[in-house]
Amino acid sequence: MMKKPFNLLAKPYYEQTVKQLAGWIQIPSIHDETTIAKGQPFGKAVYEALQYIGRIAEKDGFEVTYNDGYATEISFGKGPLIGVYAHADVVPVSGTWQFPSFSGTVADGKMYGRGTSDDKGPGMAAYMAMRLLKDNRLIDGYRVRLVIGGNEERGSGCLRYYFHELKKPHAVAGFTPDGEFPLIYGEKGISNYHIKGSINLGPIMKIMAGVVSNSVIDKAIAIIKRDETIEAALKKAGYKYAIKHTDAETEVTVCGRAAHGSVPEMGINAGLQLLEVLGRHYNLSILTKLAEQYRDPFGKTLGHYYESPLLHHTTYNVGLINYDGTTFSMVVNFRYPETVDVEGVIGKIKDITPLPVHFLMGSKPLLVDPKSEFIQTLLRAYQDETGDTTSPMITIGGGTYAKEAKNTIAFGSNFPGKIDNIHDANEKIDLDDLYRSIAIYARAINDLGRLYAAKK
């Protein structure tokens, strides 16, 4: 049977895809504790983003449910269930942007804005793939369900509620468009731990660094008692900094470079740089020790580097550092391969850490047989639409919805060799990549649907 030309079927949807995505980007859907209410468990803006995509789907003739504001479910068809899982929440904005961070500005064939690549752009591509399939009457013998969650960036409580509280069925097969192409068949385990305790840091009054645990700190601020000698220490260290003096205080800002917490080696951690400078200048061994322990993002300076052939090496991202004059706290985002005993490692870290360590959360590693029919079907869908038969399937340090949804792996939408500035300033998606994703996802959904319908 001749395969449907999905790249041609997708073309009539390009203009509407860009328009709808820009509108979605303009909703600043960052988790907001101050606006949490019944029906909007993650705050007003996340609620509006989930409503936005749902209203579009209702207008287009899909079945839509909102699941108490935790996730918007969009579905169509009957038969074996194929699942797609994307998210509408985004990480906070940091850094300097070329265009307003929630504008959805299109320039030079790219759309800029927080969420363009993580994960509203891929989510919109998946939705338009469903629309394409429905309009062309290709959803036949199977059911497809797109779930847009509102809490992926803060631990995926949205899908836990969806599956465990609402008892929604898992799909027979599916994917989350929140990773890389060709596909991701394995993900490291992820655990956060908190280093926290009471301490007197002398002339240091406050430290404020980081916005979320799973991003490299790009700006760190310390408020100290007025000290005109601190600038010499900053210059000697060679870090990027700014300094302001008032009559009684000095404000020190150290600037680094943000990166996703799964690849801390791609960033420059301003928080650790600040601790190192302050520790040496004021002879505060606790700060010096912490800065040295976490200097190597893979855990070598900590003494807890591990690796495996499949999921590779450990990473330790210091994502949050705070001090209020009496209590110091630091959150570490720890990612590890399948061979690591996470509780055992954190127990050993407790023994070498100068303040108490508390385990916060964790998700186990994920591995799917790369030779399975499920994986090979998705790989062929990518290869058929792109002609790329050389890029390898991969494993990653990032965590996706694949850990919450059974029979699911991460599938795109970041293309090999592309840098889309996820979790960084100037996040973007190339429109050509967005368009290609529609066709890839349409073929993948249809191929999976036909595969499992034949097994029925």
Secondary structure in CASP SS format (residue, H / E / C, confidence):
PFRMAT SS
TARGET T0000
AUTHOR 0000-0000-0000
METHOD secondary structure of the structure
MODEL  1
M C 1.00
M C 1.00
K C 1.00
K C 1.00
P C 1.00
F H 1.00
N H 1.00
L H 1.00
L H 1.00
A H 1.00
K H 1.00
P H 1.00
Y H 1.00
Y H 1.00
E H 1.00
Q H 1.00
T H 1.00
V H 1.00
K H 1.00
Q H 1.00
L H 1.00
A H 1.00
G H 1.00
W H 1.00
I H 1.00
Q C 1.00
I C 1.00
P C 1.00
S C 1.00
I E 1.00
H C 1.00
D C 1.00
E H 1.00
T H 1.00
T H 1.00
I C 1.00
A E 1.00
K C 1.00
G C 1.00
Q E 1.00
P C 1.00
F C 1.00
G C 1.00
K H 1.00
A H 1.00
V H 1.00
Y H 1.00
E H 1.00
A H 1.00
L H 1.00
Q H 1.00
Y H 1.00
I H 1.00
G H 1.00
R H 1.00
I H 1.00
A H 1.00
E H 1.00
K H 1.00
D C 1.00
G C 1.00
F C 1.00
E E 1.00
V E 1.00
T E 1.00
Y C 1.00
N H 1.00
D H 1.00
G H 1.00
Y C 1.00
A E 1.00
T E 1.00
E E 1.00
I E 1.00
S E 1.00
F E 1.00
G E 1.00
K C 1.00
G C 1.00
P C 1.00
L E 1.00
I E 1.00
G E 1.00
V E 1.00
Y E 1.00
A E 1.00
H E 1.00
A C 1.00
D C 1.00
V E 1.00
V C 1.00
P C 1.00
V C 1.00
S C 1.00
G C 1.00
T C 1.00
W C 1.00
Q C 1.00
F C 1.00
P C 1.00
S C 1.00
F C 1.00
S C 1.00
G C 1.00
T E 1.00
V E 1.00
A E 1.00
D C 1.00
G C 1.00
K E 1.00
M E 1.00
Y E 1.00
G C 1.00
R C 1.00
G C 1.00
T C 1.00
S C 1.00
D C 1.00
D C 1.00
K H 1.00
G H 1.00
P H 1.00
G H 1.00
M H 1.00
A H 1.00
A H 1.00
Y H 1.00
M H 1.00
A H 1.00
M H 1.00
R H 1.00
L H 1.00
L H 1.00
K H 1.00
D H 1.00
N C 1.00
R C 1.00
L C 1.00
I C 1.00
D C 1.00
G C 1.00
Y C 1.00
R E 1.00
V E 1.00
R E 1.00
L E 1.00
V E 1.00
I E 1.00
G E 1.00
G C 1.00
N C 1.00
E H 1.00
E H 1.00
R H 1.00
G C 1.00
S C 1.00
G H 1.00
C H 1.00
L H 1.00
R H 1.00
Y H 1.00
Y H 1.00
F H 1.00
H H 1.00
E H 1.00
L C 1.00
K C 1.00
K C 1.00
P C 1.00
H C 1.00
A C 1.00
V C 1.00
A E 1.00
G E 1.00
F E 1.00
T E 1.00
P C 1.00
D C 1.00
G E 1.00
E E 1.00
F C 1.00
P C 1.00
L C 1.00
I E 1.00
Y E 1.00
G E 1.00
E E 1.00
K C 1.00
G E 1.00
I E 1.00
S E 1.00
N E 1.00
Y E 1.00
H E 1.00
I E 1.00
K E 1.00
G E 1.00
S E 1.00
I C 1.00
N C 1.00
L C 1.00
G C 1.00
P C 1.00
I E 1.00
M E 1.00
K E 1.00
I E 1.00
M E 1.00
A E 1.00
G C 1.00
V C 1.00
V C 1.00
S C 1.00
N C 1.00
S E 1.00
V C 1.00
I C 1.00
D C 1.00
K E 1.00
A E 1.00
I E 1.00
A E 1.00
I E 1.00
I E 1.00
K E 1.00
R C 1.00
D C 1.00
E C 1.00
T C 1.00
I H 1.00
E H 1.00
A H 1.00
A H 1.00
L H 1.00
K H 1.00
K H 1.00
A H 1.00
G C 1.00
Y C 1.00
K E 1.00
Y E 1.00
A E 1.00
I E 1.00
K E 1.00
H E 1.00
T C 1.00
D C 1.00
A C 1.00
E E 1.00
T E 1.00
E E 1.00
V E 1.00
T E 1.00
V E 1.00
C E 1.00
G C 1.00
R E 1.00
A C 1.00
A C 1.00
H E 1.00
G C 1.00
S C 1.00
V C 1.00
P H 1.00
E H 1.00
M H 1.00
G C 1.00
I E 1.00
N C 1.00
A H 1.00
G H 1.00
L H 1.00
Q H 1.00
L H 1.00
L H 1.00
E H 1.00
V H 1.00
L H 1.00
G H 1.00
R H 1.00
H H 1.00
Y C 1.00
N C 1.00
L C 1.00
S H 1.00
I H 1.00
L H 1.00
T H 1.00
K H 1.00
L H 1.00
A H 1.00
E H 1.00
Q H 1.00
Y C 1.00
R C 1.00
D C 1.00
P C 1.00
F C 1.00
G C 1.00
K C 1.00
T C 1.00
L C 1.00
G C 1.00
H C 1.00
Y C 1.00
Y C 1.00
E E 1.00
S E 1.00
P C 1.00
L C 1.00
L C 1.00
H E 1.00
H E 1.00
T C 1.00
T E 1.00
Y E 1.00
N E 1.00
V E 1.00
G E 1.00
L E 1.00
I E 1.00
N E 1.00
Y E 1.00
D C 1.00
G C 1.00
T C 1.00
T E 1.00
F E 1.00
S E 1.00
M E 1.00
V E 1.00
V E 1.00
N E 1.00
F E 1.00
R E 1.00
Y E 1.00
P C 1.00
E C 1.00
T C 1.00
V C 1.00
D C 1.00
V H 1.00
E H 1.00
G H 1.00
V H 1.00
I H 1.00
G H 1.00
K H 1.00
I H 1.00
K H 1.00
D H 1.00
I H 1.00
T C 1.00
P C 1.00
L C 1.00
P C 1.00
V E 1.00
H E 1.00
F E 1.00
L E 1.00
M E 1.00
G E 1.00
S E 1.00
K C 1.00
P C 1.00
L E 1.00
L E 1.00
V C 1.00
D C 1.00
P C 1.00
K C 1.00
S C 1.00
E H 1.00
F H 1.00
I H 1.00
Q H 1.00
T H 1.00
L H 1.00
L H 1.00
R H 1.00
A H 1.00
Y H 1.00
Q H 1.00
D H 1.00
E H 1.00
T H 1.00
G C 1.00
D C 1.00
T C 1.00
T C 1.00
S C 1.00
P C 1.00
M C 1.00
I E 1.00
T E 1.00
I E 1.00
G C 1.00
G C 1.00
G C 1.00
T C 1.00
Y H 1.00
A H 1.00
K H 1.00
E C 1.00
A C 1.00
K C 1.00
N C 1.00
T E 1.00
I E 1.00
A E 1.00
F C 1.00
G C 1.00
S E 1.00
N E 1.00
F C 1.00
P C 1.00
G C 1.00
K C 1.00
I C 1.00
D C 1.00
N C 1.00
I C 1.00
H C 1.00
D C 1.00
A C 1.00
N C 1.00
E C 1.00
K E 1.00
I E 1.00
D E 1.00
L H 1.00
D H 1.00
D H 1.00
L H 1.00
Y H 1.00
R H 1.00
S H 1.00
I H 1.00
A H 1.00
I H 1.00
Y H 1.00
A H 1.00
R H 1.00
A H 1.00
I H 1.00
N H 1.00
D H 1.00
L H 1.00
G H 1.00
R H 1.00
L H 1.00
Y H 1.00
A H 1.00
A H 1.00
K H 1.00
K C 1.00
END
